[in-house]
Amino acid sequence: MDILRSVDVERMRALRERGEFFWLDLTDPNGDELATVSSLFDVHALAIEDSHEFGQRAKIDEYEHGSLLVFFGAEPGEHGHPALVEVHLHLSEQALITVRRVRLTAVDDAARHLSENPPAHLGEAVHAVLDALTDSLLTALEGYDDDIDELHDAVALQPTPATRRRIFALRRQLSRLRQVVVPQRDLLAPGGTVLDAVPALRGKGSAVSIRDVHDHLDQATRLLGSYREQLASLLDLYLAEVSTRLNEFMRRLSVIATVFLPLSFFVGFFGMNFGWMQDKITPAWTFFVFGIGLLVASGAVVAWYLRRTGAR
């Protein structure tokens, strides 16, 4: 099977005349290249329009002379976060045409696999591409276990607003992945629309291959559900830890206020500007007894009470 990376009209015509199946893989093609592909393979105008605009959902559109399958893979992004890549697979009787905006390692892996193991028909080629795209999604999910473990340790040790923002960021990433993985899984479900829309995939071998990809997508869906539940529990743990630390802080403030309550009373009482106090409390020892002794005694009594009741 020949794999073409550019629109080579003469070579594609020669392959078609010889009845040889080939794969045309285009990265960010321009309008002229897509127009040439449309004229050579009778690709429907709506399918070409989708490949112009991108931003499609995972779907299969059936046309008179072929079908358009929109599928997603993942490429490692910044800080290890996966970046979703949209891939358009235009399927016809003699050619597989893939269109994407950016480079995707999964497609290159599929091309290398097909070069070493030439497919016998369209179904095998489509399976190789879909399987590689699905594996890239599973690979993208592998790093979330470590991220969640790190967040759990951070929450247990010292919950901070940065930790909370990280939890929300991971939840958004997983939600975005789920919006892609679940429709793709349903698309390839047994009895789904893909096998009905693409005649070349109706063979027994193709059905088994598509089911294998579906099983991998189902595994990815379960992982996403598990991670989302863990993050929800982690957020609850974060809120509980923050509440516990706040309660502990308030308890300590309450203990301090309780200790100083009798001290404030005595200081306020003897600080009142009454003549009797000024005239009668004159020897030095009265200062130590009333001024310091009562403060120390009251503080000691409060401390003893708090220790006895276990409030400290």
C-alpha positions in Angstrom: 0.0 0.0 0.0 1.3 3.4 -1.0 1.2 6.3 1.5 1.3 9.7 0.0 2.0 12.9 2.0 1.1 15.4 -0.7 -1.3 15.8 -3.6 0.5 14.1 -6.5 -2.1 14.0 -9.2 -0.2 11.9 -11.7 0.8 9.3 -9.1 -2.7 9.1 -7.7 -4.2 8.7 -11.2 -1.7 5.9 -12.0 -2.6 4.1 -8.7 -6.3 4.4 -9.5 -5.8 3.1 -13.0 -3.9 0.0 -11.7 -6.7 -0.5 -9.1 -4.2 -0.2 -6.2 -5.5 1.0 -2.8 -3.5 3.9 -1.2 -3.5 6.3 1.6 -3.3 10.1 1.2 -2.3 11.8 4.4 -2.5 15.6 4.3 -1.4 18.0 7.0 -3.0 21.5 6.9 -3.8 21.4 3.1 -4.8 24.6 1.3 -8.0 25.1 -0.6 -6.5 24.2 -3.9 -5.3 20.8 -2.6 -8.7 20.0 -1.1 -10.4 21.0 -4.4 -8.1 18.7 -6.3 -8.9 15.8 -3.9 -12.6 16.5 -4.3 -12.5 16.4 -8.0 -10.3 13.2 -8.2 -12.3 11.2 -5.7 -15.8 12.7 -6.0 -15.6 13.8 -2.3 -18.9 15.6 -1.5 -18.8 19.4 -1.2 -20.1 19.3 2.4 -17.3 16.9 3.4 -14.7 19.2 1.9 -16.3 22.2 3.7 -15.9 20.3 7.0 -12.2 19.8 6.3 -11.9 23.5 5.5 -13.4 24.6 8.8 -12.6 21.8 11.3 -14.1 22.2 14.8 -16.3 19.2 14.1 -17.6 16.7 16.6 -16.8 12.9 16.3 -19.2 11.7 13.6 -19.7 9.7 10.5 -21.4 11.3 7.4 -22.3 9.1 4.5 -22.4 10.5 1.0 -23.0 9.0 -2.5 -19.4 8.2 -3.3 -17.9 7.9 0.1 -18.0 8.8 3.8 -16.4 11.3 6.2 -15.4 10.0 9.6 -14.3 12.6 12.1 -12.1 11.2 14.9 -9.7 12.6 17.5 -6.3 11.7 18.8 -4.1 13.3 21.4 -0.7 14.8 21.3 1.4 15.6 24.4 1.1 19.4 25.0 2.6 21.9 27.4 3.3 20.7 31.0 2.3 17.2 30.0 -1.3 18.1 29.3 -2.7 16.3 26.2 -3.8 18.4 23.2 -6.6 17.0 21.2 -6.1 16.8 17.5 -9.0 16.5 15.0 -8.5 14.1 12.1 -10.9 13.8 9.1 -10.9 10.4 7.4 -12.4 10.6 3.9 -13.3 7.0 2.9 -13.8 5.8 -0.6 -13.6 2.4 -2.4 -10.0 2.9 -3.5 -8.4 5.4 -1.1 -8.2 6.6 2.5 -7.7 10.3 2.8 -6.8 11.8 6.1 -6.8 15.6 6.8 -5.5 17.3 9.9 -4.3 20.7 10.9 -1.2 19.8 12.9 1.3 16.9 13.2 0.0 13.9 15.1 2.4 11.2 16.3 -0.4 8.6 16.3 -1.0 9.0 12.5 2.7 8.7 11.9 2.7 5.5 13.9 -0.2 4.1 11.9 1.6 4.9 8.7 4.7 3.1 9.8 2.7 0.1 10.9 0.9 -0.1 7.5 4.2 0.3 5.6 5.5 -2.7 7.5 2.2 -4.6 7.3 0.4 -3.7 4.0 -3.4 -3.9 4.5 -5.5 -6.2 2.3 -8.4 -3.8 2.2 -9.8 -0.5 3.4 -11.0 -1.9 6.7 -7.5 -2.9 7.8 -6.2 0.6 7.0 -9.0 2.3 8.8 -8.6 0.1 11.8 -4.9 0.9 12.0 -5.5 4.6 12.0 -8.4 4.5 14.5 -6.5 2.1 16.7 -3.5 4.5 16.8 -5.7 7.5 17.5 -7.4 5.6 20.4 -4.1 4.5 21.8 -2.9 8.1 21.9 -6.0 9.0 24.0 -5.2 6.1 26.4 -1.6 7.2 26.6 -2.7 10.8 27.4 -4.7 9.5 30.3 -1.7 7.7 31.9 -0.3 10.8 33.5 -3.5 11.7 35.4 -2.9 9.0 38.1 0.3 10.7 39.2 -1.3 14.2 39.0 -4.2 13.0 41.3 -1.8 11.4 43.7 0.3 14.6 44.0 -2.8 16.6 44.6 -3.9 14.2 47.3 -0.6 14.6 49.1 -0.8 18.4 48.7 -4.3 18.6 50.1 -3.4 16.4 53.1 -0.2 18.3 53.8 -1.2 21.9 53.2 -4.3 22.8 51.1 -3.9 26.1 49.3 -5.8 28.1 46.6 -3.3 26.9 44.1 -4.2 23.3 44.9 -7.9 24.1 44.4 -7.2 25.8 41.0 -5.2 22.7 40.0 -8.1 20.4 40.8 -10.5 22.5 38.7 -8.0 22.6 35.8 -7.8 18.8 35.8 -11.5 18.5 35.9 -11.9 20.8 32.9 -9.3 18.8 31.0 -11.0 15.5 31.8 -14.4 17.0 30.8 -13.0 18.0 27.4 -11.5 14.5 26.9 -14.8 12.9 27.9 -16.7 15.1 25.3 -14.5 13.4 22.7 -14.1 9.9 23.9 -17.7 9.0 24.7 -19.1 10.0 21.3 -16.3 8.1 19.6 -17.1 5.0 21.7 -20.7 5.3 20.8 -19.9 5.8 17.2 -18.0 2.4 17.0 -20.4 0.5 19.3 -21.7 -2.8 17.9 -24.6 -2.1 15.7 -23.5 1.6 15.4 -23.4 3.8 12.4 -19.9 3.3 11.2 -20.3 -0.2 9.9 -23.5 0.7 8.2 -22.1 3.9 6.6 -18.9 2.4 5.2 -19.5 -0.7 3.0 -15.8 -1.7 3.1 -16.1 -2.1 6.9 -18.9 -4.6 6.8 -16.8 -7.6 6.5 -16.3 -10.0 9.4 -12.7 -9.1 10.0 -13.4 -5.3 9.9 -16.2 -5.7 12.4 -13.9 -7.5 14.8 -11.3 -4.8 14.4 -13.8 -2.0 15.0 -15.0 -3.8 18.1 -11.4 -3.9 19.3 -11.1 -0.1 19.0 -14.5 0.3 20.7 -13.2 -1.8 23.6 -10.2 0.5 24.0 -12.5 3.6 23.9 -14.7 2.0 26.5 -11.7 1.5 28.7 -10.8 5.2 28.2 -14.3 6.1 29.2 -14.1 4.1 32.4 -10.8 5.7 33.3 -12.2 9.2 32.7 -15.2 8.3 35.0 -12.8 7.0 37.7 -10.6 10.1 37.5 -13.6 12.5 37.6 -14.9 10.7 40.8 -11.4 10.9 42.4 -11.2 14.6 41.7 -14.7 15.2 43.1 -13.7 13.3 46.3 -10.4 15.3 46.3 -12.3 18.5 46.2 -14.5 17.4 49.1 -11.4 16.5 51.0 -9.9 19.9 50.2 -13.0 21.6 51.6 -13.0 19.4 54.7 -9.3 20.1 55.3 -9.8 23.8 54.9 -12.8 23.7 57.3 -10.9 21.7 59.8 -7.9 24.0 59.8 -10.3 27.0 60.1 -12.0 25.4 63.1 -8.7 24.7 64.7 -7.6 28.3 64.2 -10.8 29.6 65.7 -10.5 27.2 68.6 -7.1 28.5 69.4 -8.3 32.1 69.2 -11.2 31.1 71.6 -8.7 29.7 74.1 -6.6 32.8 74.0 -9.7 35.0 74.4 -10.9 32.8 77.4 -7.5 33.1 79.1 -7.5 36.9 78.7 -11.1 37.4 79.8 -10.5 37.4 83.6 -7.3 39.4 83.1 -9.3 42.0 81.2 -11.8 42.1 84.0 -9.3 42.7 86.8 -7.4 45.3 84.8 -10.6 47.1 83.9 -11.8 47.0 87.5 -8.7 48.3 89.2 -8.2 50.8 86.4 -11.4 52.6 87.3 -10.9 56.2 88.6 -12.4 55.9 92.1 -11.0 58.0 95.0 -11.2 55.1 97.5 -8.9 53.0 95.4 -6.5 55.8 94.9 -6.4 56.6 98.7 -6.7 53.1 100.3 -4.5 51.0 98.1 -1.2 52.6 98.9 1.4 50.1 100.2 3.7 48.5 97.6 2.6 45.0 98.5 -1.0 45.7 97.5 0.2 46.3 94.0 1.8 42.9 93.9 -1.2 41.2 95.5 -4.0 42.9 93.6 -2.1 44.1 90.5 -0.1 41.0 89.7 -1.2 38.3 92.0 -4.8 38.3 90.9 -3.9 38.3 87.3 -1.5 35.3 87.7 -4.0 33.5 89.9 -6.9 34.0 87.4 -4.8 32.9 84.5 -3.7 29.8 86.3 -7.3 28.9 87.3 -8.5 29.3 83.6 -5.5 27.2 82.3 -6.3 24.5 84.9 -9.9 24.5 83.9 -9.1 24.3 80.2 -6.7 21.4 80.8 -9.2 19.6 82.9 -12.0 19.9 80.4 -9.7 19.0 77.4 -10.3 22.3 75.7 -6.7 23.2 75.0 
